[in-house]
Amino acid sequence: MKVLITYDRRLLGTRFTKLKQRIDEHFPSRWHCFDSSYIVSTDLGVTQVRELLLPALDTNDSLLVIELGNKWAGIGLSEKNRSWLDLD
């Protein structure tokens, strides 16, 4: 399944680095689609993904993890990324 991970831009410096490292380490199939968003391919549930990322966050940070369905629309996406979104 594909999961959207998005976070508040208050994550700066080492906190952003820690979050990026955890995402890179645990989700080899990923797309850093926008400045503060990733889409990852995983068998983990959204709560498990959130729990995995919590050590990289401070109490005032915001994080949202959403399971994506197979219907989506976009503009300005490369063919590679459109194809990756369609795979499941």
N, C-alpha and C positions, 0 to 999 in steps of 0.2 A: 504494500500500500504506500501511497505518497502522503507525507505529512508536511504541513506548512509550519515553520518555526519563525516567529517574528518577535522582535523585542524593541523596547523603547531606546531611543538614541541617547539616553542618559548613560548608557554603557560606554565608557571611554577608557582609554589607556589600558592598564593591565586587566581590568574586568572584561573589556571587549576581547582582548587577546585570549584570556582564559575560556570565554564562551566559544570563540572561533576554534580554539584548539580542541575542545571537547566535541564540537560538532564534526570537525575534520577527523578526529580519532575514532569516533563511534559510528559515523555514517559515511562510508566510502562512496556510496552512490548518492551524490548531493548536487544541488545547483544553488549557488549563491546568487539568487535571482535579482535582488534589490539590496540597497545599502543595509537595511536592517531585517532582511528576510532570507531564509533558506527554504528550499523544498528538498526533503530527503526521502529516500526509499528505505523502508524498514518494516520488520515484522513486529516491532514494539507497539504497544498502545500509546495513546497520547499522554496518559498519566505517567507511564514509564519513561517516555521521552522527557517530560517535564522534570521528573525526579532525577534523571541522569544529568540534566543541565543545571539543576539547582545549586550545586557546589560552586559554580562559576558566577553566581549572582549575589548581589547585596540585597538587603531587605527593602530598599527603596526602588529596586529595578522592576521592570514589567516584562513579562514574557507571555506569549500566547502560542499554544500548540493546537493545531486543527487537523483532523483527518480529512484529506481531500477525496472527493468523489471522482467519477470518470467524466464528468461534464465540466468544461471550462471554456473560457474565451479570453483572448488576449490580443495584443498588438505589439509589434516591434520585437517579436521573439524569433530567434534563429530557428532554422529547420531542425537542427540538432536538438534544441530544447523543446520544440513542439513534439518531436518524435519521442523524446524521453518522457514527457508528460503523458503521452498516450500509452506507454508500456506499463503493464502491471502483471 
